[in-house]
Amino acid sequence: MRRPRGFTLVEVMIAAALLVLAVASALTLVAHGRRAHRSAEAEARMAENARTALDLLAYEVRMAGYLGRVPPGSNVDGASAVGTAAPASLAAGGGCVESLALDLHAPIAGADGAYAATAGVAVGCPPSPAGRRVPDSDTLVVRRASTSPTAAAPGRLQLESTRRAARLFADGVTTLGERGQVNDLEASAFYVSADSTGQPGYPSLRRKRLVGGTTPAFQDEELVAGVEDLQVEASVVGGETVADGFSPFLPLGSLPPGARIHAVRLWVLIRSELPEPLVEPLPSLAYSNRTWPAQIARQRRQLASRVVEPRNAGGPS
């Protein structure tokens, strides 16, 4: 009877080597799968952030210039140009810039590549949370009445309107009679900060927003983390049409004096929150009047844009 023969040392070593190769291949596949899943998740988050940012901005642009019961573009008692002294009864706190909320003749305004309410008029209140903004990003200012009527209340900037007249007030006292309608005044200055709340160095789309309280004031709030750039262009009514029925789109701050805005083009650049395991080459980007050079980085970026037509005939910027 033949005795069973065991494995030789060479056979054991070969089997061990094959097992190591199989495990290494499996781990490599798992690592590739995890990287692919992480990249797909980053792409999905960037797309969601871009959509959220554009939805927020588009809604404000679309409603800009709404003035309650009076037609858009009507004179409003108490309105004053940004940068000029506001009436004492209508002054807003927060230290941003005089009459930032009151320039209702310019429902859509802003500055090209600057932290300013319009060309040459800086926003005095610093960016939040750390006083840094992304260089060369635009500022977009939108002014309007709230879409729903409300009750008069002291401590809020409000608009009282009839079919023929409109006035701003902040003391809670109406004067236009039973036919008057009261809406809160909505005013926001959108900009890109170099930081997010609780995450230094990760950019965010933020705004200085008019709020009520003991007195009206501008308060900073974060809208979407990951927005690295905002660019805004406008097409004006009466210009030579070149595409899609619009005149050429121009950066805010370079529109003709007294121009009425026909459409607004918004651009947002999103940076991924999740770093890639390996550095990747990012191609150069050119849009609006902004150019980003090619980079080698571990965080992806995604560009998105939208054209919006204001419903209430935006005025000069």
C-alpha positions in Angstrom: 0.0 0.0 0.0 1.4 3.3 -1.1 1.6 6.0 1.6 0.1 9.5 0.6 2.7 12.0 -0.4 2.6 15.5 1.1 3.3 18.8 -0.6 6.9 19.8 -1.3 8.3 23.1 -0.1 8.4 24.3 -3.7 4.7 23.6 -4.2 3.7 25.3 -1.0 5.7 28.4 -2.0 4.1 28.5 -5.4 0.6 28.2 -3.9 1.4 31.0 -1.4 2.6 33.2 -4.2 -0.5 32.5 -6.2 -2.7 33.3 -3.2 -0.8 36.6 -2.6 -1.3 37.6 -6.3 -5.0 36.8 -6.1 -5.5 38.8 -2.9 -3.4 41.7 -4.4 -5.6 41.7 -7.5 -8.8 41.7 -5.5 -7.6 44.6 -3.3 -6.6 46.5 -6.5 -10.1 46.0 -7.9 -11.6 47.1 -4.6 -9.4 50.2 -4.5 -10.3 51.1 -8.1 -14.0 50.6 -7.3 -13.7 52.9 -4.3 -12.0 55.6 -6.3 -14.6 55.4 -9.0 -17.4 55.5 -6.5 -15.8 58.5 -4.8 -15.3 60.3 -8.0 -18.9 59.7 -9.1 -20.1 60.9 -5.7 -18.0 64.1 -6.0 -19.4 64.7 -9.5 -22.9 64.3 -8.3 -22.4 66.6 -5.3 -20.9 69.3 -7.6 -23.8 69.0 -10.0 -26.3 69.3 -7.1 -24.4 72.3 -5.7 -24.4 74.0 -9.1 -28.1 73.4 -9.6 -28.9 74.7 -6.1 -26.8 77.9 -6.6 -28.3 78.6 -10.0 -31.8 78.0 -8.8 -31.4 80.5 -5.9 -29.8 83.1 -8.1 -32.2 82.6 -11.0 -35.3 83.0 -8.7 -34.0 86.3 -7.4 -33.1 87.6 -10.9 -36.5 86.5 -12.2 -38.4 88.4 -9.5 -36.1 91.5 -9.4 -37.9 94.8 -9.8 -41.3 93.6 -8.4 -42.9 96.5 -6.5 -46.2 95.2 -5.2 -49.2 96.9 -6.8 -47.3 99.6 -8.8 -45.8 98.6 -12.2 -42.1 97.7 -12.2 -39.9 100.8 -12.8 -42.3 103.2 -11.0 -41.0 105.9 -8.8 -41.0 104.9 -5.1 -41.0 107.6 -2.4 -37.9 107.1 -0.2 -35.8 105.3 -2.9 -32.3 106.6 -3.2 -29.2 105.8 -5.3 -26.7 103.4 -3.8 -23.8 105.2 -2.2 -25.9 108.3 -1.3 -27.1 109.0 2.2 -30.3 107.2 3.0 -33.2 109.0 4.8 -32.6 108.6 8.5 -36.0 106.8 8.9 -34.9 104.2 6.2 -31.3 103.6 7.1 -30.2 100.0 7.4 -27.5 98.7 9.8 -24.7 96.3 9.1 -22.2 98.8 7.7 -22.5 97.6 4.1 -23.0 100.8 2.0 -25.5 103.6 2.1 -28.8 103.0 0.4 -27.8 99.4 -0.6 -31.5 98.4 -0.2 -33.1 101.6 -1.5 -31.9 101.9 -5.1 -35.1 100.5 -6.6 -34.3 102.2 -9.9 -31.6 99.5 -10.3 -33.3 96.2 -9.3 -30.4 94.2 -10.8 -27.0 95.6 -10.2 -23.5 94.6 -9.3 -19.8 94.8 -10.1 -17.5 93.0 -12.5 -14.7 91.2 -10.6 -15.1 93.4 -7.5 -16.8 93.3 -4.1 -19.0 96.3 -4.8 -22.7 97.2 -5.1 -22.0 98.8 -8.5 -19.0 100.0 -10.3 -16.9 102.2 -7.9 -19.2 101.8 -4.9 -17.6 99.2 -2.6 -19.6 97.1 -0.2 -18.3 98.3 3.2 -19.2 95.3 5.3 -16.5 92.6 5.1 -17.1 89.2 3.5 -17.8 86.4 6.0 -16.8 84.3 7.8 -13.2 85.4 7.7 -13.2 88.6 5.7 -11.8 87.0 2.5 -13.4 86.8 -0.9 -12.4 85.0 -4.1 -10.5 87.5 -6.2 -12.1 88.6 -9.5 -15.4 87.0 -8.7 -18.5 89.2 -9.4 -21.0 90.7 -7.0 -24.7 90.5 -7.9 -27.2 92.8 -6.2 -31.0 92.2 -6.5 -33.8 94.4 -5.1 -37.5 93.7 -5.0 -40.6 93.5 -2.9 -41.5 90.2 -1.3 -43.8 88.1 -3.4 -46.5 87.9 -0.7 -48.2 90.8 1.0 -47.6 91.1 4.8 -48.6 93.2 7.7 -46.9 96.5 8.5 -44.3 96.0 11.3 -41.8 98.4 12.8 -38.1 97.4 12.4 -38.5 96.2 8.8 -38.0 98.1 5.6 -41.3 97.7 3.8 -43.0 98.9 0.6 -46.5 100.2 0.7 -48.2 100.5 -2.7 -51.4 101.2 -4.6 -52.0 101.2 -8.3 -50.7 104.8 -8.5 -48.2 105.3 -5.7 -45.5 103.5 -3.6 -43.5 104.4 -0.6 -40.8 102.9 1.6 -41.3 102.9 5.4 -39.8 101.2 8.5 -41.9 102.5 11.4 -44.9 100.2 10.8 -47.2 103.1 10.0 -49.1 103.0 6.6 -50.4 106.1 5.0 -51.9 105.1 1.6 -55.3 104.1 2.8 -57.3 100.9 2.5 -56.2 100.2 -1.0 -52.6 100.1 0.0 -50.7 96.8 0.0 -47.6 96.1 2.2 -44.7 94.0 1.2 -41.4 93.5 2.8 -38.4 95.0 0.9 -36.1 92.3 -0.2 -32.4 93.2 -1.0 -29.4 90.9 -1.4 -25.8 91.2 -2.4 -24.5 87.9 -3.6 -20.7 87.2 -3.6 -18.2 84.4 -3.3 -16.2 84.0 -0.1 -12.9 82.3 0.1 -14.1 80.3 3.1 -17.1 78.4 4.3 -18.6 78.4 7.8 -16.5 76.0 9.8 -14.3 75.1 6.8 -11.5 77.7 6.1 -10.1 77.6 2.5 -13.2 76.0 1.0 -15.2 78.7 -0.9 -18.9 79.4 -0.7 -21.6 81.4 -2.3 -23.0 83.9 0.3 -25.1 87.0 0.5 -25.6 90.1 2.5 -29.4 90.0 3.0 -31.7 92.7 4.3 -33.5 91.5 7.5 -35.7 93.0 10.1 -35.3 93.3 13.9 -35.1 96.2 16.2 -34.0 98.1 13.1 -33.5 97.0 9.5 -30.0 95.6 8.9 -27.9 93.5 6.5 -27.0 90.1 7.7 -24.6 87.6 6.1 -25.7 84.1 5.3 -24.1 81.1 3.5 -26.1 79.7 0.6 -24.0 77.0 -1.1 -20.6 75.7 0.0 -18.1 74.8 -2.8 -18.9 77.7 -5.2 -15.5 79.0 -6.3 -16.6 81.7 -8.7 -19.6 83.7 -9.8 -19.8 85.6 -13.0 -22.8 87.7 -14.2 -23.5 89.2 -17.6 -26.5 91.1 -18.8 -28.3 91.7 -22.1 -30.1 95.0 -22.5 -33.4 95.9 -24.1 -33.0 97.7 -27.5 -29.6 96.4 -28.3 -28.7 94.6 -31.5 -29.8 91.0 -31.3 -27.1 88.5 -32.1 -28.3 85.1 -30.7 -31.5 83.7 -29.1 -33.2 87.0 -29.5 -30.8 88.7 -27.0 -28.3 91.6 -27.5 -24.7 90.8 -26.6 -24.2 89.9 -23.0 -21.9 92.4 -21.1 -20.4 92.2 -17.6 -22.3 94.0 -14.9 -21.0 97.5 -14.5 -20.3 98.0 -18.2 -23.9 98.4 -19.4 -25.0 101.6 -21.0 -26.4 104.3 -18.6 -30.2 103.8 -18.1 -30.2 100.4 -19.8 -33.1 98.0 -19.1 -32.0 94.5 -18.6 -33.5 91.9 -20.9 -31.7 88.8 -19.7 -29.0 87.8 -17.3 -26.4 85.0 -17.8 -25.2 83.4 -14.6 -22.0 81.3 -14.3 -21.0 79.3 -11.2 -17.8 77.3 -10.8 -18.0 74.5 -8.3 -15.1 72.9 -6.4 -15.3 69.3 -5.2 -15.4 68.9 -1.4 -13.9 65.4 -1.5 -10.2 65.3 -2.6 -9.2 62.7 -5.1 -6.8 60.0 -4.0 -4.4 61.0 -6.8 -3.7 64.4 -8.3 -5.3 64.9 -11.7 -4.8 67.4 -14.5 -7.6 70.0 -14.8 -8.1 71.7 -18.1 -8.1 75.4 -18.5 -11.5 77.1 -18.4 -12.6 80.3 -20.2 -16.1 81.8 -19.7 -17.6 85.3 -19.4 -14.4 87.4 -19.0 -12.7 85.0 -16.7 -10.0 82.4 -17.5 -8.7 79.7 -15.2 -5.4 78.2 -16.2 -4.8 74.4 -16.4 -4.0 73.0 -13.0 -2.7 69.8 -11.3 -5.0 69.3 -8.3 -6.8 66.7 -6.1 -10.1 68.5 -6.2 -12.3 68.5 -9.3 -14.2 71.5 -10.5 -17.4 71.9 -12.6 -18.8 74.9 -14.5 -22.5 75.5 -15.0 -24.4 78.4 -16.4 -28.0 79.6 -17.0 -29.8 82.5 -18.8 -32.6 84.1 -16.9 -35.2 86.7 -18.1 -36.5 89.0 -15.4 -40.3 89.1 -15.2 -40.3 92.7 -14.0 -38.1 94.5 -16.6 -34.8 94.9 -14.7 -33.4 98.5 -14.8 -29.9 99.8 -15.1 -27.0 98.3 -13.2 
